[in-house]
Amino acid sequence: MNHVHDMGGRTDFGPIAIEPDEPLFHAEWERRVMGLVRTTVDKRYNWDEFRFAIERLDPPVYLGASYYERWLSALERFLIEKGVVGEAELRERTAGTAPRPGLPHPGSGALWTYQAETPKRFEPGDEVVARTIDPVGHTRLPGYVRGKRGTIDRYLGDFIFPDRNALGAGEDLQPVYVVRFEGTELWGDAARAGDSVCVDLWHSYLQPTNGGTVT
C-alpha cells in the first residue's frame, strides 16, 4: 500500500458513485478474471505478492482502470515475472495486445529494516506511534497514519507480515493490533471533534510513544 495505490485520506479524486443494487459482476469477463486470479494465487502464490503487482501498475493505468481491469493487468505482469508465460507469447495469444506497463519487481532486497519477530505485545490502552517509512516494496501501513500517535484498542492475533511475504522473503508471523487514531491527530482542525479511525497494524509498524523501540 504505497504510492498511487495508497489513496486513503487523499482528496480531489471526485465523488464516489454509488450504484444501487450493484451486481457482483458487470460483465462475464469480470467473473472469468476473478476465477483466473483466485485459482492462480490461491494455489501457487500468495495474495501479498499479487497486491504488490497491482500497486506497481503505472499510475495512469491504475487510475484509469476499473477494479477487474486492474486485476487482469496485474495478473499478466505477475505471470510474466514468475516465468509462467513470456511477453511475446502473451502478445501472440492476445492478438498483439501488449501487457500494460508497470514498475519492475525490486527483489527481496527492497525490504525495509524492521524488528524481528517478538513475543512481546502491546496492551490495550498503550500509546504508540506509527513508524514513518516509504518503502520501495509492499506495505500495509497507510500513508495517512505514518508518524501519527494512536492508542492500542485490542490485539487481533498473529498474522503473516505482508511486507516480507510480498517480496518472497518468508511469512514472519507478527502480532496485529487495532490502533485507534483520533481524527484531530490525522486531519488537524479540519476533523470533526470526537471522530476517530481504527486501523489494523502489524507490530513492526509501531513504536512506543516514550521514544523506545519495538523489541
N, C-alpha and C positions, 0 to 999 in steps of 0.2 A: 504494500500500500504506500506508494511513493510517487512523486511527480504528478503527471496528469491523472493517474488513476486515483490519487488521494484527493477527492473532491469534497470531503466532509468539511463543513464550516466555511466553504468558499461561496462567493456571491457572483452575480452577474451572468448566470447561466440560464436565466429566464425562468418562467413558472413551470411547475410540474404538471403536465397534462394528465388528469385522472380520467380513465376510461371506465364508465360504469359497466359492470358485468363483464369485465375484461376476460377473454378466454386464456387458457394456459398457453396455447399456441395460436398465432395469427395465420400461419401457413403450414402446409405439410412439411416443407423443407426444414422448418424450425424443430419439429418433432424429431426428424432424422438426425439433425446436428446434435441435439441433446443425447440421443441414443449413441451416436458415434463417440462423443466425448465421455459419457458415463462408462461405456464399455472399455474405452482405451485407458482412461485414467484410473478407474477402479481396479482394473485387472493387472495393469502393468506399471503404473507410475504412482504419483501422489498429487493431491489437489493443491498443495502449496506450489509445486512445480508449475502446474497449469495456471494458477492465479498469476504467477510471475510472468508467464508467457503473455497473458492478457495485458499486464502492466507495461510490457515492453513494446506494445504496438505504438507506432508513431502517433503523436498527439492528434494530428488531423484525422487519421484513421480511427482512433479511439473515439473522438468526439463526434465524428460524422457517421458512426455505425450504430445499428440497433444492437440490442442485447445479444441475440444469437449470431449476428454478423461478427461481433467481437469473438464469440466462442469459435466460430469457424475459422476466422483469420488466425487466431492464436493456435488452433489445433494444427493448421497447415505448417506454420513456422515451427511449432513444437515437434512435429513428427520429422521434419527435415533435420532439426538439431539432434534428434535421437538416432538418426540414421535409418529410420524406418522407410522413408521414401526420399528419393532425390529430387532436387528442384526441377531438373529437366523432365523427369518422369511426371511430376505433378503438373507441369505446364502442358505436357502432351495429353494427359488424361482430362485436363480441364479446358481443352481446345485453345491452348495458348494463353490462358489467363495466368498471370504471374502471382505468386504469393504476395500478400500485402506487406508493405515494409514494416520493419520494427528494429529495435536495438538488438545487437547480438548478446548472447548469454555471456556474462562476465566471468563465469567459472567460480569454483568454490572459494578461491582466494578473495572474493569480494565480500566475504562475511565480516561484519564489523566486530570489534572486540567487545565481548560481553562476559559476564560472570558465569562460571561453570555451574553445573547442576548442584543444588544445595538442598539439604533437608529443612533448612530454616525457612519459616514462612512469616509474613506479616500477619498481624492480628486485626480483627475489625476495630475500627477507631484509630488505627495508626495513620499518621500523616506522612504522605510520600510526595515525591516529585517525579514526574515522567521525564526520562532522560531526553536530552537534545541530541538527536542523531539524524544524519541524512545519508543513509547507506546507498551504495550502488546496487546492492542486491535487494531482495524482497524483505519487507517488514510489515507487521500488522499493527504498528504503533502509529496512530493517526497524527498527521502533522499539527492539527489544531490543539492537541494536548501536550505537545513536546515543550518541556520547560515549565509546565504548569503544575500547581500544587493541588493535590486531591486527598481524599480520605478513603482508606480501605473499608468497603462495605461488607464484603464477605469473600470467602475462599471457595473456589469452584471445583478444585481438584487439580491433578497433574495432567498436562496435555503436551503433545508434540510441539517443540519450539519451531514455528514456521520459518523464521529467518534462516535457520540452518537446514531444515528439511527441503526448502525450495531450491537450494543450491546443491542438493545431493550429498550433503555433508553429514547426514545422520539425523536421528529424531530428537534426541536430548529432551526427555520429558522434564517439564518445569511446572511449578505451581502457577495457576492463573487466578486472578482476583477480579472482582467487580470493584472498580475505583470510581468514587463519586467526585465530580468536579462541579463547583459552584459556577453558575452562569456568569457571574461578575468576574470570576477568575479567568474565564475563557474569552469573554467578549467585552469586559470592562463596563462602562456606564451604559452601553447600548443594550445590555442584558436586562431582562425583567427580574426584579427582586424576587427571590425565592425559587427561581428556576435552577435546575441542576441537570447534569448529564452523567450517566453511568456508562463506563467503558470497560470491557473485559481486557485485561492486560497481563502479559506474562511477567514473571518475576524479574527477568533481566531488563525489562523496560523501566524499572522503578528504582528509586533511591530514597533513603530516609531523608526527611527534611532537616535533620540535625547535622547534615553535612557528612555523615558517614557514607560508607559504600555498602552495596549489597554483597553479603558474604555467604 
